[in-house]
């Protein structure tokens, strides 16, 4: 993020006053973000597989073949529940570690059937939903869930729920007795199942081969009954369901399998969330090692939600776990993603999770876990820690990576690393908002700096557990002075000396050593660090976080239009989106004294409430290298700008070539004009002939418009 860079470059590095954050300084969890539901950049997220954390209420455990006493069969339920999480919130395990947000398993009712496989698999993980409007009884009741949210909030901890609107449960087209065969319930009332699906609630296109984006969206993910999101009942059901959980006070949503649902429907879903109760939302778009996908970047930039940052997670694992890459590769990833993601600080970073081998290998060195956590917690993005990583839990593959939590030792080095860096992350905005600059690098050593205005954090990492390095020629933005390691030498960090020109005196970086040095000072000019959400409608509220806004009310502008201020403080402003046309806008803050911030760009104003419409064009024959796109007279269709046209359209699963289709989020209840165009690899454009197509979009539901290509 470079929106504030011009301001930083114009400021002198000579400051009249500064303070160093002491090793023992603590920032209370309650002060971490004041439960800001749209900004998690200063938070530490802790991911909990509910069934595998703590059994706080044995009376809600399942019986018979669903349950494994002692958790000897990891494909069964093991008893973890919301009461167990409440207990660990109240006994200080999470708060003392510095956790300020928990991401928990999908809370909805799951299937009660047992898979007819060798292990008798169950829905302990929460991803085989049957009723999105009821709770999983093995986790607790609705009142138990409310108590969990209340207990978390009382300790300054936000609650993120997993939500999986891509599918219900395992199903078979020909065998209605297979598991529960994808059956969907609406608060206890059966709606339908996968077999004899006369209402077209589900897709029936076979399983995906993962061969391309279209195949992954409109075919089943493995054997899971895949929702038809263009079905009007399904569309309303899922949007109504999330509102029930928003009403319970949740602070965030993790959307499962976003790669496997239509982009247009998901954008309309996010508009519904932001129109109702805005919360930070991030999706799962799995990427393998070294995989780079432009569709992933487009989704993060345009859907209204962030993503789990698999590029970050996979690359850090390559450097510190697998030794298949080094710090040069990691630094290149940092640079590339800073450009690829509009909001790189909103992407959720991690070193392991429930879908990959645990970072700690069976014969691994705990020191590598400590190093990885230190990098994770000082890097850009929203850091997420998988439950048990702080206890060096091991396990390769599902379900071995989802073992029962067996230790809650607050004295592990990993626990203490998290504790110290969580405090630092909340006290120094450079870790929340700062860009990353490489300061010194070789295969084993990575020294990087995060800077936001006058706030600076310098981090030095040596991944080698056997070799020391003499660090010479290092320069930093830290003012002259002596700096002590903010980890308190937990990872052997030293004190460094910085000269008046930013030169750091030579020092030794020992095997496995990590040093963290910081500086903070009050800001005299306005700098925007974060805006959330980054998509909304006229009249929606959004929160601006940063520094130097002043205590007297100033002015916020969207382009040249002044917004109405709801609240104003030196570090946070709330405004409403002014009455401006739909489009992308730069936002600036001007203090009451007339100082203006650098622009924070790409806030998207939508035309009005959004609905998902499927646009279909028949007989659109193309030459080799050409694809079909959609463009129209509203912002959501590019405002006739062919460089912003929607596409390329699909032509294999729901319809086959020469028919093309795409699901798009468009303004509801509006008569729109549109045309289809053809583009080749060089960007040459061929327009349809004839008049513009005209269509009035539906209100509060999905729609389909089907036309022929006009020759």
N, C-alpha and C positions, 0 to 999 in steps of 0.2 A: 504494500500500500504506500503510495507516494504522494498522497494529497497534501500533506503538510510539509513536504520536503523543501519547497521554495521558501517557506517561512524559516525553517531550520537553517538553511544555507545562508540566509541573510543575517542571522544572529551571530554575535561574537561568541567565542568559546571562553571569554573571560567573564566570570560571573562575580557579582559583588558579595554573594554569600552562598554557602551550600552546606548540606549536612550529609553525613554518611549514615546509612542504615546499619545499626549495630547487629551483631550476631544474635543477640537475645531479643531483639525487638519483635513483638507480636502484634498482629492486627487481628482484632476479633472477627470471628466468622460473620457475625451480624453486620459488620461494616463492609463485608466483601463486595457487595453489589446491591445491597438493600433489596434483595429479591427482584432485581431487574429481570423481567421475563423475556426481554428481547435482546439482551446483551450478556453473553456468557464468557466473554474474552478474559475476564479476570478470575474465572471459576476453575475449580478442579472437579471434574466429573468422575464418579465412581460407578462403574457398570456392575450390576448385580443380577446374576441368574437367580431369581427368587427362590426356586426350589432347592438351590445348592448353597444357601447362605446360612440361615439359622432356623431351626424348627422352634418357633416361639409358642406354638399352640398345637399340641399333639392331637387335640380333639378334631382338628379339621384335616388330618391326614387321610388319604384314600385307603381303601382296604383291598384285599385280594390281589389279583394279578397286576393292579396298577402300582402297587407300593413295594419298595425294597427296603426292608428294615436294615439299618446300618449302611444303606446305600451301596450294597455289594454289586447290584446291577445298575449301572449308570444310565440305562435306558428307561428306568422306572422312575416314578416319583420318589423323592427321598425325604420330603416333609418340610422343606423350607417355606416360609410364609411371610406375610407382611408384619405379623407380630414380631417375628425374629428380627426384621430390619428395625422396627421401632425400638426393640431392646438395645440394639447396637448404636442407635442414635442416642438413646437416653443414657447409656453407660459411658459415653464419651469416645468410643473407639473411632467413629467416623469424624466427629468434630475435632478431636485432638490431632488426628492425622492431617486435618486441613481440608477435608472434603466439603465442598460447598454446593454440590449437586449430585443427585443419584439418578442413574438411568436403570430402570427396572424392567423386568420381563413384561410382555404384553399382559395386561391385567384381565382380559376378557375371558369369558367362559370358553373352554376348549373341549375337544371331544373326550368322551369317557371310554371309548373303545380302545382295545389293545391291538396293536398291529400283529398280524399273523406272520411274524418272521422269527428268526432263530432266537432273538433276544426279547421278543414281546414288547416292542417299542411303544412308548406312551407320549403324551403331549406335555410332559413336564416342562419343556422349554417355552411353551406358550404360543407357538406359531401355528397351531392347528385349531383355529377358531371355529366355533359353532354358533355363538351368539355374542355379537359385539356390544350388546346393551346389558349384559349381565357379567358378574365377576366370576373368575375361576374359584370355585368354592374351596379348592385345596390351598389357595393363597389367603382366602378370607372373604368376608362379606363386604357389602358396599360401605357399611359403617366402619369396618376394619380399615378399608382403604382410606376413608376420610380421616381416620385417626392417624394413619401413616402420614398423610399430607400435612395434617396439623402438627404432628410431632416434628416432622422435618422443618416446617416453617418456623416453629418455635425456636429451633436451633440455627436458623439462618441457612437452611439447606433447601435447595430447589429440587423439585421432583419432575423427572422426565419419564414418560411412559413409552415403551415400544408399541408401535401400532402397525399392523400388517394387513392393509386393505387390498393386497394383491390376490388373496386366495382364502379359502376356508381350510379344508383338511384333505388328506389323501382320498382319492376317488378313482373309480373305474367306470368307463362308459358302459361296459357290458355286465358288470357284477355289482348290483345295488347293495349287496351285503358286505362289500369291501369296506373295512373300518366303518365310519358313519357316512361314507360316500359323499362327502362334501356338503352335507345338509346344513342349511342356514336357518337360524331362528331369529325372530324379532321379539326380544324380551319374553322368550318362552314359547312363542307361537311359531310352528314350523312354516317356513316360507317355501322351501323347495330343496331338491337335491340334484346331484349331477346327472343321474340317470333319469330319463323321461323329463328332461328340462324344457318343458313346453313354453315357458315364459322367457327363455334365453337369458337366464341369470348368469350363465357361465359360458366361457369359450369352449368349443368342442373341435379343436384343431390339432389335437395330438400334443405330444411333449416337445419342448424346444430342443433344438440341437445346438443352441447358443451360436449359430452361424452368423447371425447379423442382428441388428437392433430390432427390426420388425418381427423376426422369428421369436425373439425373447419376450416381446410384449404380448403378442396375440396367441401364443401357444402356452401350454401348461409348464410351470416350473416343476420339473420332475413329475410326480403324480398328483400334485396338489390341484384341487378344483379352482380354476382360474376365473376370476370375476370378469364379466363383461361390463366395464365401467360406463359404456354408452347406454346400458339398460337404465331406464328412468327410475325404476324402483331401487336398483343397486346404488345408483348415484345418490339418491336422497337418503337411503339407509345409512351409507357410510358417513355422509356429512352430518347426519343427525347423531350418529353414534359418537363421533369425536366431540360433539358439543356436550354430550353427557359427561365425558371425562374432563373437558375444559371447565365445566360447572363445578367439578370437584376441587378445582383449584390447582391443577397441574401447571407446571411452569415451562414444559417443553415436550416435544414429540420427536421420537426417532422413527422415521418411516422406513419400514422394511421393503427391500426389493424394488426400489424406485426405478431401477434399470428395466424392470419387467412390467411397467404400467405405462399407459399413454401419457406423454408429456402434457398434452392439452388438458386432460382430466385432472392431473395433479396440480397444474397451475390454478385451475378453477377451485380445487380443494383448498389450496393455500389462501386464495382470495376469501373463501368462506371462513377460514380460521382467523385471518386478519380482520375481517369484518365483524367477527363475533367476539373473540377474546385473544388478542395477539400473543403468541408465545414463540420462542426460538424453536425452529424445526430443522432437523437435518436428516438426510436420507442415506440409505445404503446402496452404493454403486460399486460393486466389487471389482477390483483391479488386481491382476496377478503381478508378480515381480516384473519390473521394467515395462509394464503395459502403460501406454499413454493413449487416451481416448478423447478426441475432440468433443464427442457427444457428452462425455462426463463434464467437461468444462462448460459447455453450453447449458447443460442442465443446472449446474450450480449458479451460473450467472443469470439465468432467465426464468427459472421455475418459481422463485420466491422462497426457496429453502436452500440450506447449505448441504454439505455432504460429509460423510466419514471420509477422511483424507487417506485413502489407501496408498496413494503415491508416496506420501510421507511415511506411513507405517511400514510399507514393504521395503522402502529404501533404508530406513533406519535398522530394520531387521537384517538386511543384507550386510550392512556395515558392522553391526555389533553382535549379531547372532550367527549368521551364516558365513561371514567372511567372503562373500561373493562380490562385494564392492568395497570401495573405500570412501574417505571423506570428500574426495573430488566429485564422486558421483552424487553424494548427498548434497553438497553445496550446489551442484548443477540443478538438482531437483528443487532446491529452495529458490533459486533464481527463476527457473522455468515456471513454477507454480505461482510465484509472485506476479508474473505477467499473465498467466492463463486464467487465474481466478480473479474476478472483480473484487471479491471480499475474501482474500486469503486468510484473514484473521478469524473468519467465522467458520472455517472448515475444521472438523473435529479430528484431532490427531490422536494416535495411539501407538502402542508397541505390540499389543496382542488383544484378542477378543475371542468371543465364543465361536467364531467361524475359522479359526486358524490355530496352529500349534501354539502352546504357551511359549512366551519368550524364554523362560527358564527351561533349558533342556534337562533331561534326566541326569546327565553327567556334566551339566554346565556349571559355570563359575558365577556365583551370585554377584560378583563385582560387575559383570557385564550388565546385569539387571539394574544395578545402582547407576551405572553410567548412562544407560538408556533412559532411565527415569529422569536423570538430571537434564539430559538433552530435551526430552519431551516437555518438561515443565518450564524450560527457559526458551522454547521455540515459539514461533508464531502459530496461531490457531488455538482452538479450545481443547486442552489436554484431557484425555479420557483414560482412566486406569481401570483395568479389568480386575474384578474382585480376586483377591488372593495373590496378586502379583507382588504385593508388599510383603507377603509371607513366602515368597519364592516357590509358589506352587508350580508343579510340572504337569505335563500331559500333552501328548501329540494326538491331534485329530479328535473329531466328535465321536463319542462323548467323553473321552479321556481328558479333554481340556475343560470339562465342566464337572469336576469332582466336588464333593462336599467340602466346604470350608472347615478346616480342622484346627486352626490356630488363630488367635487374635492377639498376638504378641506385639506390644507397642514399642518394643526395644530393638526390633530388627533394623538394620541399617537402611533398608529400603523405606520402611515406615518413616524413619527420621529424615531421610532425604525429601520425601514428599511433604512432610510437616514443615520443614524449613523453607522449601521453595514455594509452597502454597502461600505462606505468609509473605514472602517476597513478591510473588505474583500479584497479590492484592495491594501491596504498598508501593510498587514501582510501575507506573503505567507503560514504561517501555516494553514490559513483557506482554501487556495486553494489546498495545497498538503499534509498537515500533516495527520498522523495517529491519531486515537482517542484512548485515554486511560482513563478509568474510575478511578477517584481519590477518590471519596467518594459517597456512595449511600445508600439510603433506599427507601421505597415505594414512598415517596413524594419528596425526594431530589436527584438530579443527579448533580454531579460535574465532569466535564470531561475536558480533556486537549488535545489540538491539537498542534503538534510540527513538525517543519520541519527545520532540522539543528539547528541554534541558535534562530529561531523564535518560539515563544510560545504564545498560547492563552489559558487562563484558564476561564472556564464558570461554574457558579453555578446557579442552578435553583431549586426553591421551588414551586411545583405545588399546594400545599395546599393554599387556600385563607383564612384560619382561624388559622393556626398553625405555630408557629415559631420553628426553630431548632438551637441549639447551635452546631456549626461546630468545632470539635476538632479532632486532629490527622490527619489533612490534609497535604499532601506533594505535592510539585509542582516542575517543572523544571524551574520556574521563578527564576532568581538570587535574592540574598538578596536585599531587598529594600522595598519601599512603593509604592503601586500600587492603582491608582484611577480607578473607574468604567468607562469603555469606553462608556457606555450608558448615562453618566452624571446624574445618579440617576433617569432616566426616569422610571425604574422599581425598584427603591429604592435600587439599588446596593450601597455597602459601599466601603470604602478604606480598603485594607488589608495590613498586614505587613508580609514579608517573611524573615526568618532567613537565616543564612549562610549555613545551611544544607538542605534548601528547605522546612523546616517546616513552615507552615502558623500559625500565632497566632490565637487563638480561636476568632471566631466572630459569630454574630447572623445573621441567614438568615430568614428574616421575611416572612409573608404570601405573596405569589405571587411575591416574590423578585427574580430578575435575576441580577447577577453581571458578568461583563466581564472584565478581566484584561489581559494586553498584554505586550510583550517584543519583540523587534527586534534588530538585530545587523548584521553588514556586515559579509558575509560568506567568509572564507579564503580557503575553499576546495570546489571542484565542487560537487553539489548535483542536480541530475535530478528530477524535480518535475512532469513533464508531457511531453508526446510525442504524437503528433497528425499529421495525422491519425496513427492508430496502425496496418494498413494493406496497402500494396502497392506493386508496381512492381519495378523492376530494373529501375533506372532513375527517379522515382517519387521523389518529394520533400517532406520532412517532417520537422516539427518544434519541437525543443527541448527547453522546458522552465525550468528554475530552478535558481540556485544561484551559485556564486563563479566560473564561467567559466573563468573569467579574460577578459581583453580587447584585449589581443594578441591572434591570432588564434592558437588553439591547434589541437587536433586530436579527431575524433569521429570514433568508431569502431563498426561494426556489427559482433559480434563474434570476430574473429581475423582479419577481413578485414577492411581496412581504407576506410571511405567514403569521397567523395568530398564535401568540405565546400562551401556553397553559401554565407553565412553571419555569423558573429560571434560578439556577445556582451557578457557582463558579465551575463546577464539574459536570453538570447535567442540565439539559434543557428539554422540555416537552412542548411540542408544537402540533398544530393541526395542518394537514395538507391544504393549501389555499385553493381557491377556485381557478384552476388552470387547465388547459387542454391536456389530454392524455399524451404521454411521452416520457422521455428520459430527461432528468434535470440534474444540474449541479446545485448543491446546497452550500451556503456560506453563513457564517455567524459574524455579526458585527457587534462589538461591545458598546456600552453606553458612551464610552469615550471615543468611539469612532474607529477602533482598530478592527481590521477585517481578516478573517481566517482564509487560508487556502481553501479552494473548493473541494468538496467531497462529492464525487461524481456518480452518475448512473442510478439515481433514485428513480424508480419507475412509477408513474402515475397511470392507473388504469382508467378506462373510459367510464365504467360503472361496474355493478356486480357482474361476475363472470359465470358463463355456462360453457359446457363442453359440446361442441358441434362437430360432427363428422362431415367433411367436405369430400365428395366423390366426383370424379370426372371420368367419363367413358370415352373409349376410342381415341385416346391420346397416344398415338404412335410416335415413337422416338427413334432417332438414329443412334448408333453406338456412341456412348459418352454423354448423351443427353439425359437429363432428368426433368421431371415435372415439379413445379413449385406453385404456391398460391399467394396472391397478393390482392389487397383490397383497400377500401377507403377509410379504414379505422386504424388506430395505432396498433391494435393487436394483430392486424394483417399487413403491417408495414407501411400504411399510408401511401400506397402505390409506389413505394421505393423498392425497386427490384433487388437491391442489395440487402434488403430486410425481409424479403419474401420468405414464407414458411416452406420448409422442405429440406431436402428432397422428399417427395411423397412416397408412400409404400405401394407395392403392386404384386404381392405374393400370397398373403395369407387370407385376409378377409375378402379381398378382391384380387383378381389376377390380371396381369398385363393383357391388353392395353388399358385396363381400368386402374386408376390410381386413387389413393385416399389418404387422409390425414385427420387426426382428432385435434382440434384447436380450441383454446380458451378464448372466447370472444364475449363482447358485452351483451348482456341479456336484453330482450325486448327492443331490439334496435334493427331498423331496416338498413342493411349493409349492401354495398356493391363490391363485386370481386371478379377476378379473372384468374385463369391458370396460365402459366408461362412455361417455356422450356429453356433450360440453360445447359450449355456444354461445359467442358472442363476449363475452357478459357474465359468463361463468364459471358459468352454471347447469349443474347436473349431473343426468343421468338415468342411474340404475344399471340393469344387467341384472336381470331377475327370477331366481327360482330359487336353487339352491344354488351355492356357489362351485365353479368349475372346479378340478380337482385334477390335477396332473401331476408326475411324478418326472423331474427333469432328468437328462440323460446324464452320464457321467463321461469326461472327456478327449476329448470330441468334440462336434460340433454336434447339434442336434435340431430337431424341428418338432412343434408341437401345433396341431391344427385343430379348432375347435368352432363351433357355431352360436350366434348371439345368442339369448338366452333371453327371450322375450316373456312 
